[in-house]
Amino acid sequence: MKEGISYVGLDVHKAFIQVALLLPERDEALQWRVPNEPAKVSGLVRKLQRSCPGHVELCYEAGPCGYALSRRLNGVKRFRCQVIAPSLIPRKPGDRVKTDRRDARKLAAFLRSGLLTEVRPPSPEDEARRDLCRRRSSIQTDLKAAKHRLSKFLLRNGRVFRGTKTNWTEKHFQWLRSQRFEDANAQFVFDDMLWAVDSLTQRLGLVDERIAEISTDEALVEPVALLQCFKGVAVVTAVSVVVELYSFERFDSPRGLTAFIGLVPSEHSSSGKPNRGGITKAGNGRLRRLLVEAAHNCVRSAHTGKHLAKRREGQPPWAVALAEKAQLRARKRYLRLTARGKLHNVAVVAVAREMAGFLWAMLMEHHLRKQEAHA
């Protein structure tokens, strides 16, 4: 007799793991709780091995506990652990009771029914690279807030810089360092705010240097160089795109990638009447922001500047041709949409959606050519 499959739902928290086990040919779940500690997790593995005669399918929601548990469970014989997208778990509108036991039981039942969507976990190396790029984004946010506080503090005290049209240039920093206040407390606050801006600027520079270093890694050097053929995509953006996608082959088409980024229109159609709204903003928000920033650069003009020309030096002709096609199409689409009365930001987002398709085409073409070369 063929052994059946057991399904296990795990509601994972920092302190404990709620377990729900559905054995073959049984509808009632066995439930218990174990502390989320390495020794206790090992005990859980042994208990499941004794209780489950055949293959064991496990799952838990993606969250702050990361992928360490799934990597450990996937290393056990007969075990397969999936990390599930929380936003795609089916939910009943009338179900107003939520407990850890119910969540674990639902995960096990939905896993057995095939109603869950798995998240593709990154490798430890890919996750470390992604954390580096996300750290840069966090420092950028902190730096923007620090600059805002400093500028508003000066404005409240009647100090306005008029040396250049833009702030935070070298001339502006020279002016900042020359400012003095009669009140000791005001001077202390100003010095502390200026120190925060200088410190975050230096930290951002260190992270940028590290990102430039990893761009020469064997796994990143070719895709990063190819993506830099696009206008508005320099080394930091290119590395961030590659590490955020980390296995773009899971997207069968550009539509899948744009949906993952959240650049597709939302829709609520019924009775044959289409009703579409703004973009869904689902999925990877960091990647969406990077593409929108690149699109802002693309729509300004179709001109190829010296920096872009330098990045394209030594790249395959097919890659440069694809990037030029994207550049011309982005500008043309932006002009066509704005001529129809679309707002600037709406047109830029539409261009970002098309750019995502071109990025997918570039990476997929490189992947196919690499496979042919190794065949």
KAMOUR-V209530 format. One record per backbone hydrogen bond with DSSP energy under -0.5 kcal/mol. NH is the residue of the N-H (numbers start at 1). CO is the residue of the C=O. If there is no record, write none. Layout:
[[NH;CO] [NH;CO]]
This chain:
[[6;55] [7;22] [8;57] [9;20] [10;59] [11;9] [11;18] [12;10] [13;16] [17;34] [18;11] [19;17] [19;32] [20;9] [21;30] [22;7] [23;21] [26;23] [30;21] [32;19] [34;17] [36;15] [37;35] [41;37] [42;38] [43;39] [44;40] [45;41] [46;42] [47;43] [48;44] [49;45] [50;46] [51;47] [52;48] [53;51] [56;78] [57;6] [58;56] [58;80] [59;8] [60;82] [61;10] [62;84] [66;63] [68;65] [71;67] [72;68] [73;69] [74;70] [75;71] [75;72] [76;73] [79;76] [80;56] [82;58] [83;119] [84;60] [84;82] [85;117] [86;84] [88;85] [89;86] [95;92] [96;94] [98;96] [103;99] [104;100] [105;101] [106;102] [107;103] [108;104] [109;105] [110;106] [111;107] [112;108] [113;109] [114;110] [114;111] [115;110] [118;116] [119;83] [121;119] [127;123] [128;124] [129;125] [130;126] [131;127] [132;128] [133;129] [134;130] [135;131] [136;132] [137;133] [138;134] [139;135] [140;136] [141;137] [142;138] [143;139] [144;140] [145;141] [146;142] [147;143] [148;144] [149;145] [150;146] [151;147] [152;148] [153;149] [154;150] [155;151] [156;152] [157;153] [158;155] [159;154] [160;158] [173;169] [174;170] [175;171] [176;172] [177;173] [178;174] [178;175] [179;176] [187;183] [188;184] [189;185] [190;186] [191;187] [192;188] [193;189] [194;190] [195;191] [196;192] [197;193] [198;194] [199;195] [200;196] [201;197] [202;198] [203;199] [204;200] [205;201] [206;202] [207;203] [208;204] [209;205] [210;206] [211;207] [212;208] [213;209] [214;210] [215;211] [216;213] [217;214] [220;217] [221;217] [224;220] [225;221] [226;222] [227;223] [228;224] [229;226] [230;227] [233;230] [234;232] [238;234] [239;235] [240;236] [241;237] [242;238] [243;239] [244;240] [245;241] [246;242] [247;245] [250;247] [251;248] [252;250] [256;253] [257;253] [258;254] [259;255] [260;256] [261;257] [262;258] [263;258] [266;278] [268;275] [270;273] [273;270] [274;272] [277;266] [280;264] [281;262] [284;260] [285;283] [288;284] [289;285] [290;286] [291;287] [292;288] [293;289] [294;290] [295;291] [296;292] [297;293] [298;294] [299;295] [300;297] [301;297] [301;298] [305;303] [309;305] [310;306] [311;307] [312;308] [313;309] [313;310] [315;312] [319;316] [320;316] [321;317] [322;318] [323;319] [324;320] [325;321] [326;322] [327;323] [328;324] [329;325] [330;326] [331;327] [332;328] [333;329] [334;330] [335;331] [336;332] [337;333] [338;334] [339;335] [340;336] [341;338] [342;337] [347;343] [348;344] [349;345] [350;346] [351;347] [352;348] [353;349] [354;350] [355;351] [356;352] [357;353] [358;354] [359;355] [360;356] [361;357] [362;358] [363;359] [364;360] [365;361] [366;362] [367;363] [368;364] [369;365] [370;366] [371;367] [372;368] [373;369] [374;370] [375;371]]
